[in-house]
Amino acid sequence: TEKKLLRRDETTMKHVYTAAVEEQKTKGMLLDKFVNTLYNGSRANLMMQLLGNKKNSKKEIEEIKKLLDKLDNK
């Protein structure tokens, strides 16, 4: 609640927590913090680490290629 990611309802004996920010936005904020902290802000270094750590399936590689093509066409 301090970070404004959760809301706390204290109207009953139980405290009920709900998300204050949508999941995708939260994931984006956390990912940005992660990349900035561990990879000095370099998304390329993060991707190289991810892709180099394990054998990727053909399907995963195709999905990555499609995403890169989509980004390249913007």
All heavy atoms as a GROMACS GRO file, in nm:
protein
  603
    1THR      N    1   0.082  -0.120   0.000
    1THR     CA    2   0.000   0.000   0.000
    1THR      C    3   0.086   0.126   0.000
    1THR      O    4   0.045   0.227  -0.055
    1THR     CB    5  -0.096   0.002   0.121
    1THR    OG1    6  -0.022  -0.006   0.241
    1THR    CG2    7  -0.198  -0.108   0.114
    2GLU      N    8   0.204   0.118   0.061
    2GLU     CA    9   0.294   0.234   0.063
    2GLU      C   10   0.340   0.272  -0.078
    2GLU      O   11   0.360   0.388  -0.107
    2GLU     CB   12   0.416   0.206   0.151
    2GLU     CG   13   0.383   0.196   0.299
    2GLU     CD   14   0.503   0.154   0.381
    2GLU    OE1   15   0.617   0.158   0.329
    2GLU    OE2   16   0.482   0.116   0.497
    3LYS      N   17   0.357   0.172  -0.163
    3LYS     CA   18   0.402   0.196  -0.300
    3LYS      C   19   0.287   0.225  -0.395
    3LYS      O   20   0.306   0.240  -0.514
    3LYS     CB   21   0.481   0.075  -0.351
    3LYS     CG   22   0.611   0.053  -0.277
    3LYS     CD   23   0.683  -0.067  -0.332
    3LYS     CE   24   0.812  -0.090  -0.255
    3LYS     NZ   25   0.883  -0.208  -0.308
    4LYS      N   26   0.165   0.229  -0.342
    4LYS     CA   27   0.044   0.259  -0.419
    4LYS      C   28   0.009   0.151  -0.521
    4LYS      O   29  -0.058   0.176  -0.619
    4LYS     CB   30   0.056   0.395  -0.491
    4LYS     CG   31   0.095   0.509  -0.400
    4LYS     CD   32  -0.022   0.554  -0.318
    4LYS     CE   33   0.015   0.681  -0.244
    4LYS     NZ   34  -0.007   0.678  -0.104
    5LEU      N   35   0.057   0.028  -0.496
    5LEU     CA   36   0.025  -0.083  -0.585
    5LEU      C   37  -0.098  -0.159  -0.537
    5LEU      O   38  -0.161  -0.232  -0.614
    5LEU     CB   39   0.143  -0.179  -0.596
    5LEU     CG   40   0.271  -0.121  -0.656
    5LEU    CD1   41   0.384  -0.222  -0.649
    5LEU    CD2   42   0.248  -0.076  -0.798
    6LEU      N   43  -0.130  -0.145  -0.408
    6LEU     CA   44  -0.245  -0.212  -0.349
    6LEU      C   45  -0.335  -0.113  -0.277
    6LEU      O   46  -0.289  -0.009  -0.229
    6LEU     CB   47  -0.200  -0.316  -0.244
    6LEU     CG   48  -0.120  -0.435  -0.291
    6LEU    CD1   49  -0.074  -0.517  -0.172
    6LEU    CD2   50  -0.202  -0.523  -0.384
    7ARG      N   51  -0.463  -0.148  -0.268
    7ARG     CA   52  -0.558  -0.073  -0.186
    7ARG      C   53  -0.600  -0.165  -0.072
    7ARG      O   54  -0.619  -0.285  -0.092
    7ARG     CB   55  -0.681  -0.035  -0.267
    7ARG     CG   56  -0.657   0.073  -0.367
    7ARG     CD   57  -0.792   0.119  -0.428
    7ARG     NE   58  -0.767   0.181  -0.555
    7ARG     CZ   59  -0.789   0.126  -0.674
    7ARG    NH1   60  -0.842   0.008  -0.682
    7ARG    NH2   61  -0.761   0.190  -0.785
    8ARG      N   62  -0.618  -0.109   0.046
    8ARG     CA   63  -0.661  -0.188   0.160
    8ARG      C   64  -0.798  -0.141   0.206
    8ARG      O   65  -0.817  -0.023   0.233
    8ARG     CB   66  -0.560  -0.176   0.275
    8ARG     CG   67  -0.597  -0.258   0.396
    8ARG     CD   68  -0.492  -0.260   0.503
    8ARG     NE   69  -0.447  -0.126   0.534
    8ARG     CZ   70  -0.324  -0.099   0.578
    8ARG    NH1   71  -0.236  -0.195   0.592
    8ARG    NH2   72  -0.289   0.025   0.606
    9ASP      N   73  -0.892  -0.235   0.213
    9ASP     CA   74  -1.026  -0.205   0.263
    9ASP      C   75  -1.033  -0.249   0.408
    9ASP      O   76  -1.024  -0.367   0.439
    9ASP     CB   77  -1.130  -0.280   0.178
    9ASP     CG   78  -1.273  -0.256   0.224
    9ASP    OD1   79  -1.294  -0.184   0.324
    9ASP    OD2   80  -1.363  -0.310   0.159
   10GLU      N   81  -1.049  -0.153   0.498
   10GLU     CA   82  -1.052  -0.183   0.640
   10GLU      C   83  -1.192  -0.168   0.699
   10GLU      O   84  -1.207  -0.152   0.820
   10GLU     CB   85  -0.955  -0.089   0.713
   10GLU     CG   86  -0.812  -0.103   0.668
   10GLU     CD   87  -0.719  -0.002   0.734
   10GLU    OE1   88  -0.759   0.064   0.830
   10GLU    OE2   89  -0.605   0.010   0.687
   11THR      N   90  -1.295  -0.176   0.615
   11THR     CA   91  -1.431  -0.155   0.663
   11THR      C   92  -1.485  -0.274   0.742
   11THR      O   93  -1.584  -0.262   0.812
   11THR     CB   94  -1.528  -0.125   0.547
   11THR    OG1   95  -1.523  -0.231   0.453
   11THR    CG2   96  -1.491   0.007   0.479
   12THR      N   97  -1.421  -0.389   0.731
   12THR     CA   98  -1.463  -0.507   0.806
   12THR      C   99  -1.348  -0.550   0.895
   12THR      O  100  -1.240  -0.490   0.895
   12THR     CB  101  -1.501  -0.622   0.712
   12THR    OG1  102  -1.386  -0.661   0.638
   12THR    CG2  103  -1.612  -0.583   0.617
   13MET      N  104  -1.371  -0.654   0.974
   13MET     CA  105  -1.265  -0.704   1.063
   13MET      C  106  -1.144  -0.753   0.982
   13MET      O  107  -1.032  -0.742   1.027
   13MET     CB  108  -1.319  -0.819   1.150
   13MET     CG  109  -1.423  -0.774   1.251
   13MET     SD  110  -1.351  -0.672   1.380
   13MET     CE  111  -1.273  -0.798   1.479
   14LYS      N  112  -1.171  -0.809   0.866
   14LYS     CA  113  -1.062  -0.855   0.780
   14LYS      C  114  -1.017  -0.739   0.692
   14LYS      O  115  -1.099  -0.662   0.645
   14LYS     CB  116  -1.108  -0.969   0.690
   14LYS     CG  117  -1.145  -1.095   0.760
   14LYS     CD  118  -1.185  -1.198   0.656
   14LYS     CE  119  -1.245  -1.320   0.721
   14LYS     NZ  120  -1.292  -1.416   0.622
   15HIS      N  121  -0.890  -0.728   0.670
   15HIS     CA  122  -0.840  -0.631   0.574
   15HIS      C  123  -0.837  -0.699   0.437
   15HIS      O  124  -0.778  -0.804   0.421
   15HIS     CB  125  -0.700  -0.584   0.612
   15HIS     CG  126  -0.699  -0.500   0.736
   15HIS    ND1  127  -0.593  -0.422   0.770
   15HIS    CD2  128  -0.791  -0.480   0.833
   15HIS    CE1  129  -0.619  -0.359   0.880
   15HIS    NE2  130  -0.739  -0.394   0.922
   16VAL      N  131  -0.900  -0.637   0.340
   16VAL     CA  132  -0.907  -0.692   0.205
   16VAL      C  133  -0.821  -0.606   0.115
   16VAL      O  134  -0.837  -0.484   0.110
   16VAL     CB  135  -1.053  -0.694   0.154
   16VAL    CG1  136  -1.058  -0.746   0.011
   16VAL    CG2  137  -1.139  -0.779   0.246
   17TYR      N  138  -0.729  -0.670   0.045
   17TYR     CA  139  -0.638  -0.599  -0.045
   17TYR      C  140  -0.680  -0.622  -0.190
   17TYR      O  141  -0.717  -0.733  -0.228
   17TYR     CB  142  -0.494  -0.647  -0.026
   17TYR     CG  143  -0.436  -0.609   0.107
   17TYR    CD1  144  -0.453  -0.690   0.218
   17TYR    CD2  145  -0.365  -0.491   0.122
   17TYR    CE1  146  -0.400  -0.655   0.341
   17TYR    CE2  147  -0.311  -0.455   0.244
   17TYR     CZ  148  -0.329  -0.537   0.353
   17TYR     OH  149  -0.277  -0.501   0.473
   18THR      N  150  -0.677  -0.517  -0.269
   18THR     CA  151  -0.704  -0.527  -0.412
   18THR      C  152  -0.595  -0.451  -0.487
   18THR      O  153  -0.531  -0.361  -0.431
   18THR     CB  154  -0.841  -0.468  -0.449
   18THR    OG1  155  -0.845  -0.331  -0.407
   18THR    CG2  156  -0.954  -0.544  -0.386
   19ALA      N  157  -0.575  -0.488  -0.612
   19ALA     CA  158  -0.475  -0.422  -0.695
   19ALA      C  159  -0.519  -0.279  -0.723
   19ALA      O  160  -0.634  -0.254  -0.758
   19ALA     CB  161  -0.453  -0.497  -0.826
   20ALA      N  162  -0.427  -0.185  -0.707
   20ALA     CA  163  -0.455  -0.045  -0.736
   20ALA      C  164  -0.412  -0.010  -0.878
   20ALA      O  165  -0.457   0.088  -0.935
   20ALA     CB  166  -0.384   0.044  -0.636
   21VAL      N  167  -0.324  -0.092  -0.933
   21VAL     CA  168  -0.271  -0.068  -1.067
   21VAL      C  169  -0.290  -0.196  -1.147
   21VAL      O  170  -0.271  -0.306  -1.096
   21VAL     CB  171  -0.120  -0.032  -1.059
   21VAL    CG1  172  -0.061  -0.008  -1.196
   21VAL    CG2  173  -0.097   0.088  -0.968
   22GLU      N  174  -0.323  -0.183  -1.275
   22GLU     CA  175  -0.346  -0.302  -1.357
   22GLU      C  176  -0.217  -0.383  -1.370
   22GLU      O  177  -0.105  -0.330  -1.361
   22GLU     CB  178  -0.403  -0.265  -1.493
   22GLU     CG  179  -0.308  -0.188  -1.581
   22GLU     CD  180  -0.372  -0.149  -1.713
   22GLU    OE1  181  -0.472  -0.075  -1.711
   22GLU    OE2  182  -0.318  -0.192  -1.815
   23GLU      N  183  -0.232  -0.512  -1.393
   23GLU     CA  184  -0.121  -0.607  -1.396
   23GLU      C  185  -0.012  -0.568  -1.496
   23GLU      O  186   0.106  -0.569  -1.464
   23GLU     CB  187  -0.174  -0.746  -1.427
   23GLU     CG  188  -0.066  -0.853  -1.429
   23GLU     CD  189  -0.121  -0.990  -1.460
   23GLU    OE1  190  -0.244  -1.008  -1.472
   23GLU    OE2  191  -0.039  -1.082  -1.473
   24GLN      N  192  -0.051  -0.535  -1.619
   24GLN     CA  193   0.048  -0.503  -1.722
   24GLN      C  194   0.132  -0.381  -1.682
   24GLN      O  195   0.252  -0.378  -1.706
   24GLN     CB  196  -0.019  -0.481  -1.856
   24GLN     CG  197  -0.059  -0.609  -1.927
   24GLN     CD  198   0.056  -0.706  -1.945
   24GLN    OE1  199   0.056  -0.811  -1.881
   24GLN    NE2  200   0.150  -0.674  -2.027
   25LYS      N  201   0.068  -0.280  -1.626
   25LYS     CA  202   0.140  -0.160  -1.585
   25LYS      C  203   0.239  -0.193  -1.472
   25LYS      O  204   0.352  -0.147  -1.473
   25LYS     CB  205   0.042  -0.052  -1.541
   25LYS     CG  206   0.107   0.080  -1.513
   25LYS     CD  207   0.005   0.189  -1.486
   25LYS     CE  208   0.075   0.322  -1.460
   25LYS     NZ  209  -0.022   0.429  -1.432
   26THR      N  210   0.194  -0.276  -1.378
   26THR     CA  211   0.281  -0.316  -1.267
   26THR      C  212   0.400  -0.396  -1.320
   26THR      O  213   0.514  -0.371  -1.280
   26THR     CB  214   0.202  -0.400  -1.165
   26THR    OG1  215   0.093  -0.322  -1.116
   26THR    CG2  216   0.290  -0.442  -1.049
   27LYS      N  217   0.373  -0.490  -1.409
   27LYS     CA  218   0.482  -0.570  -1.466
   27LYS      C  219   0.581  -0.481  -1.541
   27LYS      O  220   0.703  -0.501  -1.532
   27LYS     CB  221   0.428  -0.676  -1.561
   27LYS     CG  222   0.363  -0.792  -1.490
   27LYS     CD  223   0.309  -0.892  -1.591
   27LYS     CE  224   0.246  -1.010  -1.525
   27LYS     NZ  225   0.191  -1.107  -1.622
   28GLY      N  226   0.529  -0.383  -1.615
   28GLY     CA  227   0.616  -0.291  -1.687
   28GLY      C  228   0.705  -0.210  -1.594
   28GLY      O  229   0.825  -0.194  -1.619
   29MET      N  230   0.646  -0.160  -1.485
   29MET     CA  231   0.723  -0.082  -1.388
   29MET      C  232   0.831  -0.168  -1.323
   29MET      O  233   0.946  -0.125  -1.310
   29MET     CB  234   0.631  -0.024  -1.280
   29MET     CG  235   0.538   0.083  -1.330
   29MET     SD  236   0.419   0.154  -1.211
   29MET     CE  237   0.429   0.057  -1.066
   30LEU      N  238   0.795  -0.291  -1.285
   30LEU     CA  239   0.892  -0.380  -1.222
   30LEU      C  240   1.002  -0.421  -1.319
   30LEU      O  241   1.119  -0.430  -1.282
   30LEU     CB  242   0.821  -0.503  -1.166
   30LEU     CG  243   0.730  -0.478  -1.047
   30LEU    CD1  244   0.649  -0.603  -1.012
   30LEU    CD2  245   0.809  -0.431  -0.926
   31LEU      N  246   0.964  -0.446  -1.445
   31LEU     CA  247   1.063  -0.483  -1.545
   31LEU      C  248   1.160  -0.368  -1.571
   31LEU      O  249   1.282  -0.389  -1.580
   31LEU     CB  250   0.996  -0.526  -1.675
   31LEU     CG  251   1.089  -0.572  -1.786
   31LEU    CD1  252   1.174  -0.690  -1.742
   31LEU    CD2  253   1.010  -0.607  -1.910
   32ASP      N  254   1.109  -0.246  -1.581
   32ASP     CA  255   1.196  -0.129  -1.600
   32ASP      C  256   1.295  -0.117  -1.485
   32ASP      O  257   1.414  -0.092  -1.506
   32ASP     CB  258   1.115  -0.001  -1.612
   32ASP     CG  259   1.046   0.013  -1.746
   32ASP    OD1  260   1.085  -0.059  -1.841
   32ASP    OD2  261   0.953   0.095  -1.757
   33LYS      N  262   1.247  -0.135  -1.362
   33LYS     CA  263   1.336  -0.126  -1.245
   33LYS      C  264   1.442  -0.236  -1.251
   33LYS      O  265   1.560  -0.212  -1.224
   33LYS     CB  266   1.253  -0.136  -1.117
   33LYS     CG  267   1.334  -0.118  -0.993
   33LYS     CD  268   1.246  -0.116  -0.869
   33LYS     CE  269   1.332  -0.094  -0.746
   33LYS     NZ  270   1.251  -0.090  -0.624
   34PHE      N  271   1.400  -0.357  -1.288
   34PHE     CA  272   1.491  -0.471  -1.299
   34PHE      C  273   1.600  -0.444  -1.403
   34PHE      O  274   1.719  -0.464  -1.378
   34PHE     CB  275   1.409  -0.595  -1.337
   34PHE     CG  276   1.489  -0.720  -1.359
   34PHE    CD1  277   1.536  -0.793  -1.253
   34PHE    CD2  278   1.515  -0.764  -1.488
   34PHE    CE1  279   1.608  -0.909  -1.274
   34PHE    CE2  280   1.588  -0.879  -1.511
   34PHE     CZ  281   1.635  -0.952  -1.402
   35VAL      N  282   1.558  -0.399  -1.522
   35VAL     CA  283   1.653  -0.372  -1.630
   35VAL      C  284   1.749  -0.259  -1.589
   35VAL      O  285   1.871  -0.269  -1.611
   35VAL     CB  286   1.580  -0.337  -1.761
   35VAL    CG1  287   1.677  -0.287  -1.867
   35VAL    CG2  288   1.504  -0.457  -1.812
   36ASN      N  289   1.698  -0.155  -1.529
   36ASN     CA  290   1.782  -0.045  -1.487
   36ASN      C  291   1.882  -0.088  -1.380
   36ASN      O  292   1.998  -0.048  -1.384
   36ASN     CB  293   1.699   0.072  -1.436
   36ASN     CG  294   1.627   0.144  -1.547
   36ASN    OD1  295   1.670   0.143  -1.662
   36ASN    ND2  296   1.513   0.203  -1.514
   37THR      N  297   1.839  -0.173  -1.287
   37THR     CA  298   1.926  -0.215  -1.177
   37THR      C  299   2.031  -0.316  -1.221
   37THR      O  300   2.149  -0.301  -1.191
   37THR     CB  301   1.840  -0.277  -1.064
   37THR    OG1  302   1.745  -0.180  -1.020
   37THR    CG2  303   1.927  -0.319  -0.947
   38LEU      N  304   1.989  -0.418  -1.296
   38LEU     CA  305   2.082  -0.527  -1.329
   38LEU      C  306   2.154  -0.512  -1.462
   38LEU      O  307   2.261  -0.570  -1.481
   38LEU     CB  308   2.007  -0.660  -1.328
   38LEU     CG  309   1.954  -0.704  -1.192
   38LEU    CD1  310   1.878  -0.834  -1.205
   38LEU    CD2  311   2.068  -0.721  -1.094
   39TYR      N  312   2.097  -0.436  -1.554
   39TYR     CA  313   2.154  -0.426  -1.689
   39TYR      C  314   2.184  -0.283  -1.730
   39TYR      O  315   2.195  -0.254  -1.848
   39TYR     CB  316   2.061  -0.494  -1.791
   39TYR     CG  317   2.051  -0.644  -1.768
   39TYR    CD1  318   1.948  -0.697  -1.691
   39TYR    CD2  319   2.147  -0.729  -1.818
   39TYR    CE1  320   1.941  -0.833  -1.666
   39TYR    CE2  321   2.140  -0.865  -1.794
   39TYR     CZ  322   2.037  -0.916  -1.719
   39TYR     OH  323   2.030  -1.051  -1.694
   40ASN      N  324   2.195  -0.194  -1.632
   40ASN     CA  325   2.224  -0.053  -1.658
   40ASN      C  326   2.132   0.006  -1.765
   40ASN      O  327   2.173   0.085  -1.848
   40ASN     CB  328   2.370  -0.033  -1.698
   40ASN     CG  329   2.465  -0.069  -1.586
   40ASN    OD1  330   2.437  -0.038  -1.470
   40ASN    ND2  331   2.574  -0.134  -1.619
   41GLY      N  332   2.007  -0.038  -1.764
   41GLY     CA  333   1.908   0.015  -1.857
   41GLY      C  334   1.911  -0.045  -1.997
   41GLY      O  335   1.832  -0.007  -2.082
   42SER      N  336   1.999  -0.141  -2.022
   42SER     CA  337   2.013  -0.199  -2.156
   42SER      C  338   1.920  -0.318  -2.175
   42SER      O  339   1.943  -0.427  -2.123
   42SER     CB  340   2.157  -0.244  -2.180
   42SER     OG  341   2.166  -0.313  -2.303
   43ARG      N  342   1.814  -0.296  -2.251
   43ARG     CA  343   1.722  -0.405  -2.282
   43ARG      C  344   1.790  -0.509  -2.373
   43ARG      O  345   1.759  -0.627  -2.366
   43ARG     CB  346   1.596  -0.350  -2.348
   43ARG     CG  347   1.506  -0.280  -2.248
   43ARG     CD  348   1.402  -0.193  -2.318
   43ARG     NE  349   1.303  -0.140  -2.228
   43ARG     CZ  350   1.324  -0.046  -2.136
   43ARG    NH1  351   1.445   0.005  -2.122
   43ARG    NH2  352   1.227  -0.002  -2.058
   44ALA      N  353   1.882  -0.464  -2.456
   44ALA     CA  354   1.954  -0.556  -2.544
   44ALA      C  355   2.035  -0.655  -2.461
   44ALA      O  356   2.035  -0.776  -2.491
   44ALA     CB  357   2.045  -0.479  -2.639
   45ASN      N  358   2.103  -0.607  -2.357
   45ASN     CA  359   2.181  -0.698  -2.272
   45ASN      C  360   2.090  -0.798  -2.200
   45ASN      O  361   2.125  -0.914  -2.184
   45ASN     CB  362   2.263  -0.620  -2.171
   45ASN     CG  363   2.382  -0.551  -2.233
   45ASN    OD1  364   2.423  -0.585  -2.344
   45ASN    ND2  365   2.437  -0.453  -2.164
   46LEU      N  366   1.974  -0.753  -2.158
   46LEU     CA  367   1.878  -0.843  -2.094
   46LEU      C  368   1.835  -0.952  -2.193
   46LEU      O  369   1.834  -1.070  -2.160
   46LEU     CB  370   1.756  -0.766  -2.045
   46LEU     CG  371   1.637  -0.850  -1.999
   46LEU    CD1  372   1.673  -0.935  -1.878
   46LEU    CD2  373   1.518  -0.763  -1.970
   47MET      N  374   1.801  -0.913  -2.316
   47MET     CA  375   1.756  -1.010  -2.416
   47MET      C  376   1.867  -1.109  -2.450
   47MET      O  377   1.842  -1.230  -2.464
   47MET     CB  378   1.707  -0.940  -2.543
   47MET     CG  379   1.577  -0.866  -2.525
   47MET     SD  380   1.443  -0.966  -2.459
   47MET     CE  381   1.427  -1.091  -2.584
   48MET      N  382   1.989  -1.061  -2.462
   48MET     CA  383   2.101  -1.150  -2.493
   48MET      C  384   2.119  -1.252  -2.380
   48MET      O  385   2.143  -1.370  -2.405
   48MET     CB  386   2.230  -1.070  -2.515
   48MET     CG  387   2.223  -0.976  -2.634
   48MET     SD  388   2.189  -1.060  -2.788
   48MET     CE  389   2.344  -1.138  -2.816
   49GLN      N  390   2.106  -1.208  -2.256
   49GLN     CA  391   2.116  -1.298  -2.141
   49GLN      C  392   2.003  -1.400  -2.143
   49GLN      O  393   2.025  -1.520  -2.126
   49GLN     CB  394   2.110  -1.217  -2.012
   49GLN     CG  395   2.128  -1.299  -1.886
   49GLN     CD  396   2.272  -1.341  -1.866
   49GLN    OE1  397   2.364  -1.262  -1.885
   49GLN    NE2  398   2.294  -1.465  -1.828
   50LEU      N  399   1.881  -1.354  -2.166
   50LEU     CA  400   1.766  -1.445  -2.170
   50LEU      C  401   1.780  -1.549  -2.279
   50LEU      O  402   1.754  -1.668  -2.257
   50LEU     CB  403   1.637  -1.366  -2.192
   50LEU     CG  404   1.584  -1.287  -2.073
   50LEU    CD1  405   1.471  -1.196  -2.118
   50LEU    CD2  406   1.537  -1.380  -1.963
   51LEU      N  407   1.816  -1.505  -2.397
   51LEU     CA  408   1.824  -1.597  -2.510
   51LEU      C  409   1.945  -1.690  -2.502
   51LEU      O  410   1.943  -1.800  -2.558
   51LEU     CB  411   1.826  -1.519  -2.642
   51LEU     CG  412   1.698  -1.442  -2.670
   51LEU    CD1  413   1.716  -1.353  -2.793
   51LEU    CD2  414   1.580  -1.534  -2.687
   52GLY      N  415   2.049  -1.648  -2.432
   52GLY     CA  416   2.169  -1.729  -2.423
   52GLY      C  417   2.168  -1.829  -2.310
   52GLY      O  418   2.252  -1.919  -2.305
   53ASN      N  419   2.075  -1.817  -2.217
   53ASN     CA  420   2.075  -1.903  -2.098
   53ASN      C  421   2.019  -2.042  -2.121
   53ASN      O  422   2.045  -2.132  -2.045
   53ASN     CB  423   1.999  -1.837  -1.984
   53ASN     CG  424   2.088  -1.749  -1.900
   53ASN    OD1  425   2.206  -1.737  -1.925
   53ASN    ND2  426   2.030  -1.688  -1.800
   54LYS      N  427   1.936  -2.060  -2.222
   54LYS     CA  428   1.878  -2.193  -2.246
   54LYS      C  429   1.849  -2.210  -2.394
   54LYS      O  430   1.849  -2.115  -2.470
   54LYS     CB  431   1.750  -2.213  -2.165
   54LYS     CG  432   1.634  -2.127  -2.212
   54LYS     CD  433   1.505  -2.169  -2.144
   54LYS     CE  434   1.390  -2.103  -2.218
   54LYS     NZ  435   1.270  -2.178  -2.215
   55LYS      N  436   1.822  -2.332  -2.430
   55LYS     CA  437   1.786  -2.359  -2.569
   55LYS      C  438   1.642  -2.316  -2.590
   55LYS      O  439   1.553  -2.355  -2.516
   55LYS     CB  440   1.802  -2.508  -2.598
   55LYS     CG  441   1.771  -2.544  -2.740
   55LYS     CD  442   1.847  -2.664  -2.784
   55LYS     CE  443   1.811  -2.710  -2.922
   55LYS     NZ  444   1.834  -2.615  -3.026
   56ASN      N  445   1.622  -2.232  -2.687
   56ASN     CA  446   1.489  -2.182  -2.717
   56ASN      C  447   1.424  -2.270  -2.824
   56ASN      O  448   1.491  -2.316  -2.916
   56ASN     CB  449   1.497  -2.038  -2.768
   56ASN     CG  450   1.559  -1.948  -2.666
   56ASN    OD1  451   1.497  -1.915  -2.567
   56ASN    ND2  452   1.684  -1.911  -2.688
   57SER      N  453   1.294  -2.291  -2.810
   57SER     CA  454   1.222  -2.372  -2.909
   57SER      C  455   1.206  -2.292  -3.038
   57SER      O  456   1.216  -2.169  -3.038
   57SER     CB  457   1.084  -2.411  -2.854
   57SER     OG  458   1.000  -2.296  -2.848
   58LYS      N  459   1.178  -2.363  -3.146
   58LYS     CA  460   1.155  -2.296  -3.274
   58LYS      C  461   1.036  -2.201  -3.263
   58LYS      O  462   1.037  -2.093  -3.320
   58LYS     CB  463   1.132  -2.398  -3.385
   58LYS     CG  464   1.258  -2.466  -3.431
   58LYS     CD  465   1.232  -2.552  -3.553
   58LYS     CE  466   1.364  -2.608  -3.603
   58LYS     NZ  467   1.356  -2.648  -3.741
   59LYS      N  468   0.933  -2.242  -3.190
   59LYS     CA  469   0.815  -2.159  -3.173
   59LYS      C  470   0.851  -2.028  -3.102
   59LYS      O  471   0.807  -1.920  -3.142
   59LYS     CB  472   0.708  -2.234  -3.094
   59LYS     CG  473   0.580  -2.155  -3.078
   59LYS     CD  474   0.475  -2.233  -3.000
   59LYS     CE  475   0.352  -2.145  -2.982
   59LYS     NZ  476   0.251  -2.210  -2.901
   60GLU      N  477   0.933  -2.038  -2.996
   60GLU     CA  478   0.974  -1.917  -2.924
   60GLU      C  479   1.056  -1.825  -3.014
   60GLU      O  480   1.034  -1.704  -3.014
   60GLU     CB  481   1.058  -1.954  -2.800
   60GLU     CG  482   0.979  -2.017  -2.689
   60GLU     CD  483   1.066  -2.066  -2.576
   60GLU    OE1  484   1.175  -2.122  -2.602
   60GLU    OE2  485   1.025  -2.048  -2.460
   61ILE      N  486   1.144  -1.882  -3.091
   61ILE     CA  487   1.227  -1.802  -3.181
   61ILE      C  488   1.140  -1.733  -3.286
   61ILE      O  489   1.161  -1.615  -3.316
   61ILE     CB  490   1.337  -1.890  -3.246
   61ILE    CG1  491   1.437  -1.932  -3.138
   61ILE    CG2  492   1.408  -1.814  -3.358
   61ILE    CD1  493   1.537  -2.035  -3.182
   62GLU      N  494   1.042  -1.804  -3.339
   62GLU     CA  495   0.951  -1.744  -3.437
   62GLU      C  496   0.871  -1.629  -3.376
   62GLU      O  497   0.852  -1.525  -3.438
   62GLU     CB  498   0.857  -1.849  -3.496
   62GLU     CG  499   0.923  -1.940  -3.597
   62GLU     CD  500   0.985  -1.864  -3.715
   62GLU    OE1  501   0.920  -1.773  -3.769
   62GLU    OE2  502   1.098  -1.896  -3.750
   63GLU      N  503   0.824  -1.647  -3.252
   63GLU     CA  504   0.750  -1.542  -3.184
   63GLU      C  505   0.837  -1.418  -3.162
   63GLU      O  506   0.793  -1.305  -3.179
   63GLU     CB  507   0.694  -1.593  -3.051
   63GLU     CG  508   0.582  -1.692  -3.068
   63GLU     CD  509   0.535  -1.752  -2.936
   63GLU    OE1  510   0.572  -1.700  -2.829
   63GLU    OE2  511   0.461  -1.852  -2.941
   64ILE      N  512   0.963  -1.441  -3.126
   64ILE     CA  513   1.057  -1.330  -3.105
   64ILE      C  514   1.082  -1.258  -3.237
   64ILE      O  515   1.082  -1.134  -3.242
   64ILE     CB  516   1.189  -1.382  -3.043
   64ILE    CG1  517   1.163  -1.430  -2.900
   64ILE    CG2  518   1.297  -1.273  -3.046
   64ILE    CD1  519   1.276  -1.512  -2.841
   65LYS      N  520   1.100  -1.335  -3.345
   65LYS     CA  521   1.121  -1.274  -3.477
   65LYS      C  522   1.001  -1.189  -3.518
   65LYS      O  523   1.018  -1.078  -3.570
   65LYS     CB  524   1.147  -1.382  -3.582
   65LYS     CG  525   1.286  -1.443  -3.575
   65LYS     CD  526   1.302  -1.550  -3.681
   65LYS     CE  527   1.438  -1.615  -3.674
   65LYS     NZ  528   1.454  -1.722  -3.774
   66LYS      N  529   0.881  -1.240  -3.496
   66LYS     CA  530   0.759  -1.165  -3.530
   66LYS      C  531   0.753  -1.035  -3.451
   66LYS      O  532   0.718  -0.930  -3.506
   66LYS     CB  533   0.635  -1.249  -3.504
   66LYS     CG  534   0.612  -1.358  -3.605
   66LYS     CD  535   0.489  -1.439  -3.569
   66LYS     CE  536   0.474  -1.559  -3.660
   66LYS     NZ  537   0.360  -1.644  -3.620
   67LEU      N  538   0.785  -1.042  -3.324
   67LEU     CA  539   0.783  -0.922  -3.241
   67LEU      C  540   0.887  -0.821  -3.290
   67LEU      O  541   0.857  -0.702  -3.302
   67LEU     CB  542   0.810  -0.957  -3.095
   67LEU     CG  543   0.821  -0.839  -2.999
   67LEU    CD1  544   0.691  -0.760  -2.995
   67LEU    CD2  545   0.859  -0.886  -2.861
   68LEU      N  546   1.006  -0.869  -3.323
   68LEU     CA  547   1.110  -0.778  -3.372
   68LEU      C  548   1.070  -0.714  -3.506
   68LEU      O  549   1.092  -0.595  -3.527
   68LEU     CB  550   1.243  -0.851  -3.386
   68LEU     CG  551   1.309  -0.893  -3.254
   68LEU    CD1  552   1.431  -0.981  -3.281
   68LEU    CD2  553   1.346  -0.772  -3.171
   69ASP      N  554   1.010  -0.795  -3.594
   69ASP     CA  555   0.962  -0.740  -3.722
   69ASP      C  556   0.855  -0.635  -3.699
   69ASP      O  557   0.855  -0.530  -3.763
   69ASP     CB  558   0.906  -0.852  -3.811
   69ASP     CG  559   1.014  -0.940  -3.870
   69ASP    OD1  560   1.131  -0.896  -3.872
   69ASP    OD2  561   0.981  -1.052  -3.914
   70LYS      N  562   0.765  -0.663  -3.607
   70LYS     CA  563   0.659  -0.568  -3.575
   70LYS      C  564   0.716  -0.438  -3.520
   70LYS      O  565   0.675  -0.329  -3.559
   70LYS     CB  566   0.563  -0.630  -3.473
   70LYS     CG  567   0.442  -0.549  -3.440
   70LYS     CD  568   0.352  -0.625  -3.345
   70LYS     CE  569   0.233  -0.542  -3.304
   70LYS     NZ  570   0.147  -0.614  -3.209
   71LEU      N  571   0.814  -0.449  -3.432
   71LEU     CA  572   0.879  -0.330  -3.376
   71LEU      C  573   0.957  -0.253  -3.482
   71LEU      O  574   0.962  -0.132  -3.480
   71LEU     CB  575   0.971  -0.369  -3.260
   71LEU     CG  576   0.902  -0.421  -3.135
   71LEU    CD1  577   1.007  -0.473  -3.036
   71LEU    CD2  578   0.816  -0.314  -3.070
   72ASP      N  579   1.018  -0.328  -3.573
   72ASP     CA  580   1.098  -0.265  -3.678
   72ASP      C  581   1.013  -0.188  -3.778
   72ASP      O  582   1.056  -0.090  -3.834
   72ASP     CB  583   1.178  -0.374  -3.753
   72ASP     CG  584   1.292  -0.317  -3.834
   72ASP    OD1  585   1.349  -0.213  -3.793
   72ASP    OD2  586   1.326  -0.377  -3.937
   73ASN      N  587   0.888  -0.231  -3.794
   73ASN     CA  588   0.798  -0.166  -3.890
   73ASN      C  589   0.726  -0.045  -3.833
   73ASN      O  590   0.650   0.020  -3.903
   73ASN     CB  591   0.695  -0.267  -3.943
   73ASN     CG  592   0.760  -0.369  -4.034
   73ASN    OD1  593   0.858  -0.341  -4.101
   73ASN    ND2  594   0.707  -0.489  -4.034
   74LYS      N  595   0.745  -0.015  -3.709
   74LYS     CA  596   0.680   0.102  -3.648
   74LYS      C  597   0.745   0.230  -3.690
   74LYS      O  598   0.852   0.246  -3.722
   74LYS     CB  599   0.685   0.093  -3.494
   74LYS     CG  600   0.579  -0.001  -3.442
   74LYS     CD  601   0.575   0.006  -3.291
   74LYS     CE  602   0.461  -0.077  -3.238
   74LYS     NZ  603   0.449  -0.069  -3.094
   0.00000   0.00000   0.00000
